Amino acid sequence: MSHGHSKADERIGFIESERIISILDDTTEKLGFLDSITPDILQHRDELSKFIGDEIARTLQEQKNLEIRYQLLIEQRAAMKGMVNKSKYKEVQEEIQDVSRALKESTNNLVRSLKENPNISGNLIKVQRDRTELNDVLLRCVQELRDRGKYQILTHRVDDENNAKIKFQQLKSREKGLRETVLKLQEALKEEQLAFQHTTTEQKHAILQLKEELLAIKPLPALMLYSRGEKAKPT
């Protein structure tokens, strides 16, 4: 892909170049600091995953206990209908409402935990890899600014990322189109099957009707002979 002539192809002034380099140097220093503390996180990523897994397991157990308690309370309330002592019935009803709220909150917590932590180890490794790639691009950009007064490496990387996003969107759009086509074909096939079944049913009905008509018509020759006073020949 040709990038054409852009500001990135032009040599920028020394002062502007130094300003950009200063900003990029500060960014790479911060990335380096983050990278220096990342190995400790990665070293304990299995423990972190286990901790989060234990939290999710605890939430699941809590939810199960709440469901059991809720079912027991419902049964208890059903058994108390018609009792004279309404205060006890009211207490059970209030506890049912409390357990119901707790159950709803537990479900929301579980859903949130599963969404936020689909794969802790994989996420941490991806963060480190992306940070390393960004740091490499910025360091190469700083070197290019010092040597040539240009920042083509950075613009080319941005262009590549944008092109990748465009291709991904095109792929998603194509996949959506194919999925819709498959659904339409499935609907058309279903309609054809229904039409075939309808036609087959009509044909069976027509054949049956013809058979009935044939059985009704077959004795007529003998009846016609008798009506003329002739004796039908034995068959």
C-alpha positions, 0 to 999 in steps of 0.5 A: 500500500502506498502511503503517498506524501504526508507530513510524516515524510517531511523533515520537521524542525529541530526544536519541534523534534526535541519536544516530541522526543521528550514526550516519547522519552517520558512515555517509554520511561513510564512503560518501562516502569510498568514493565518492571513491575509486571513480572511480579504480577505474571509470576503470581498470575496463577495465584491470582486466577485461583483467587478469582476462581475461588471468589466465583466458586464462593459466589456460586455456593452462596447463590445455591444456598440462597436458592435452597433457602428461598425454596424452603421459605416458599414451602413454609409460607404455603404451609402457613396459609389459613393460620390464625397467627398472621405475624409469623406469616408476615415474618416469613414473607419479609424473609422471602423478600430479603432472600429474593433481593440477596439472590438477585444481587448474587446473580448480578455479582456472578455475571459481572465476575464472569464478564470481567475475568474470562481469562486472567492469565491470558489477559495479563500476558496480552497486556504485557505483549501489547505494552512491549510492542508499543514501547518498541515502536516508540523507541524506534520513532525516537531514533528516527526523529533523531536521525532523520527528523521524521516519524514515518515508523509511527504513521506507518504503524497507525496506518497498518492498525487502521487497515487491520481494523477495516479488514476486520470490519469487512470480515464481520460484515461478510460473515453477517451477510453469509449468516443471513444468506444461510438463514434465508436458504434454511427458510426457503428449504423449509418452505419447499419441504412444506410445499412438497408435503402439501403436494404429496398429501393432495396427490395421495388424496386424489389417488384415493378418490380415483380408486373409490370412483373406479370401484364405483364404476366397475360393476356398471357393465353387469348392471347395464346387461341385466337392464337389457334382459341379457344374462351376463357371461360368467367371468 
